[in-house]
Amino acid sequence: MQSIILQFKKQFSLEDDSSTNSDEKSIETPKEQTPIFHNVFKLPITYLEESKIHSLAQSVSSDLELVVSQSDSDPMYHILFQPTHQFARELVPYWSLQFTSDIGYLEDTKQVIQTMSKYKESLYNETDDTKENFAPNVEKVVEIWKAVKEDEGFMDRYSYIDWNMLRYLNSSASFLQLFSMAQICSPIFSLVLPFLFFLVPFFLLKLKGVDMTIGAYMDMLTTITKGHFIGSILSQFKGPMSLEKILYMLFFGAFYGFQIYQNIRACLRFHLVITRVNDHLFELKKYVTSSLKKMENFSAMHCAKQSYSAFCGTTQTHCNVLHSLLDELSAIEPFAYNYKKAASIGYMMKCYYRVYSVEEYGDALQYSMGFEGFIDNLMGVWENLNAGNVAYADYLGKPQSKKHFTKFVEQYYPAHLGSGAIPNTCGLDKNMIISAPNAAGKTTLLKSTAINILFSQQVGCGFYKSGTVVPYTYIHSYLNIPDTSGRDSLFQAESRRCKEIIDMISSHENADARHFAILDELYSGTNPTEAGKSAYAFLKYLSKYENIDFMLTTHYVYVCKKFRKSQRIRNYKMGVQPTDAYGGYKYTYKLETGISKIQGAMKILKDMDYPQEMLDNIKACG
């Protein structure tokens, strides 16, 4: 039966209009779309006290390549969360909006991640050996959502009553059953009627006791089809044939053929709608069942944690709504050609309309999509922990002594994971000035430290062997300052960024705040002499504040020497080993104490195959 219908669909070029429209929209719509769960699902961190939630500037997110990578490597969040489906990927940008200094929340988050294995096991029955259905069928769920919630022609497409006064009938299974039967019976009756016309004369002649002859049959057929197309055609055979009669019969024949074609299309379209609605509802039932279990199990495991109680409360509220939806979908079964399925068409159409019209159902489904992304993100962190790629952080309150500071042991840049990453231990007991030639790894070290501080204040772990964090309330970045219209504008942009940091640190409103800043080659938009002096003045000003930790990279030995005896700043350099008399060297990428005296321009020019004469002249200049 199903194969016959499929052949008819191909023959009549019958396609699903809604899916076609959806494909067209996907081509025309920009790649970056607002996630379905936007404004409905919120990360647990957003439920904390406002004073414990700290915004992350967009410039910092961009500089650290958290969401969008500026190279061939994956964005930092993708390396941490390892998203496996659309909802998980779409949730990633929401992590970049904030971090927290709430140590209680961070400790709770560590416990949540530690129990992800137990949580995952709780989702399966003892008899379930496959355990392959942890991730939802996201493509199908999105298809259903777009078909139901984003199709402006939904009411017409599925033949619902769109008159406001009678819309309540769309929630009546009995009415929709009758309405659906009327829809399918009308074209079927139109198709069957001609065959009935040809059969009825036999019975009528038999009842009248008239002998069955061709003449008697044709007379009876002409009589009962009077007023129908068949009768009109038969009447043309009376008398001599003419061109007018032939054209008349051809016209009506073509018209009737088209009517038959339309009736067949109507039947097939009805079948397509019913099978599509049934498929959507059954897939939705499976998704809600799975997602509901994930949400309820998570709430049961973590609702007792104080910092997760509000999040779990919201989750449970949406669970209650999903239970109501699941109750309505409980009778939905896979499509089959039988009387039971035919008798349940009205109920199916009612359920489909309810998914479309009940706002609470829509909100709960949106929330579940965000929750699916959240669980997938946490699972990615847990897998990184199991693989030894990241480690949990320890936390200290506000500094009480010189031993109370942020420190990462053997930290590394996430993008170097699996490619021979070289770890460095970095302690912020003093502010750091790092000098080295270009490409020695100093900026990478800055970014690694900022990323690990951020991750530690979001999910309780980072890319290091061990870490101790004194939580910060502000993270500042002085990397990739935009140059919009020449060197003067670059210097102004750099100065403006520095002034923003100064204003925030010196503000009385932020007296209790803690700041962390990464600074890459201060004031490079002006000449080296003024840049060095300005950098010295800026760093000296910052160093008088005990509530800021900063790391600076520089090529200016002048700046490094000015802080040799500082009690608040320590000089570091990236390890470099000379290899020849022309300034050649190789990088060790290891952090060392001291000031780098190596001039890196010669190596770059040599690597770019500059003429030897030029290299000799540079060397001769001393």
Buried (B, 14 or more C-beta within 10 A) or exposed (E): EEEEBEEBBEEBEBEBBBEEBBEEEEEEEEEEEEBBBEEBBBBBBBBBEEEBBBEBBEBBBBBBBBBEBEEEBBBBBBBBBBBBBBBBBBBBBBBBBBBBBBBBBBBBBBEBBBBBEEBBEBBBEEEEEEEEEBBBBBEBBBBBBBBBBEBEEBBEBBBBBEEEEEBEBBBBBEBBBEBBBEBBEEBBEBBEEBEEBEEBBEEBBEEEEEEEEEEBBEBBBBEBBEEBBBBBBBBBEEEEEEEEBEEBBEEBEEEBEEBBEEBBBBBBBBBBBBBBBBBBBBBBBBBBEBBBBBBBBBBEBBBEBEBBBBBBEBBBBBBEBBEBBBEBBEEBEEBEEEEEBBEBBBBBBBBBBBBBBBEBBBBBBBBBBBBBBBBBBBBBBBBBBEEEBBBBBBBBEEBEEEEEBBBBBBBBBBBBBEEEBBBBBBEBBBBBBBBBBEBBBBBBBBBBBBBBBBBBBBBBBBBBBBBBBBBBBBBBBBBEBEBEEEEEBBBBBBBEBBEBBBEBBEEEEBEEBBBBBBBBBBBBBBEEEEBBBBBBEBBBBBBEBEBBBBBBBBBBBBBBEBBEEBEBBBBBBBBBEEEEEBBEBEBBBBBBEEBBEBEBEBBEBBEEEEEEEEBEEBEEEE
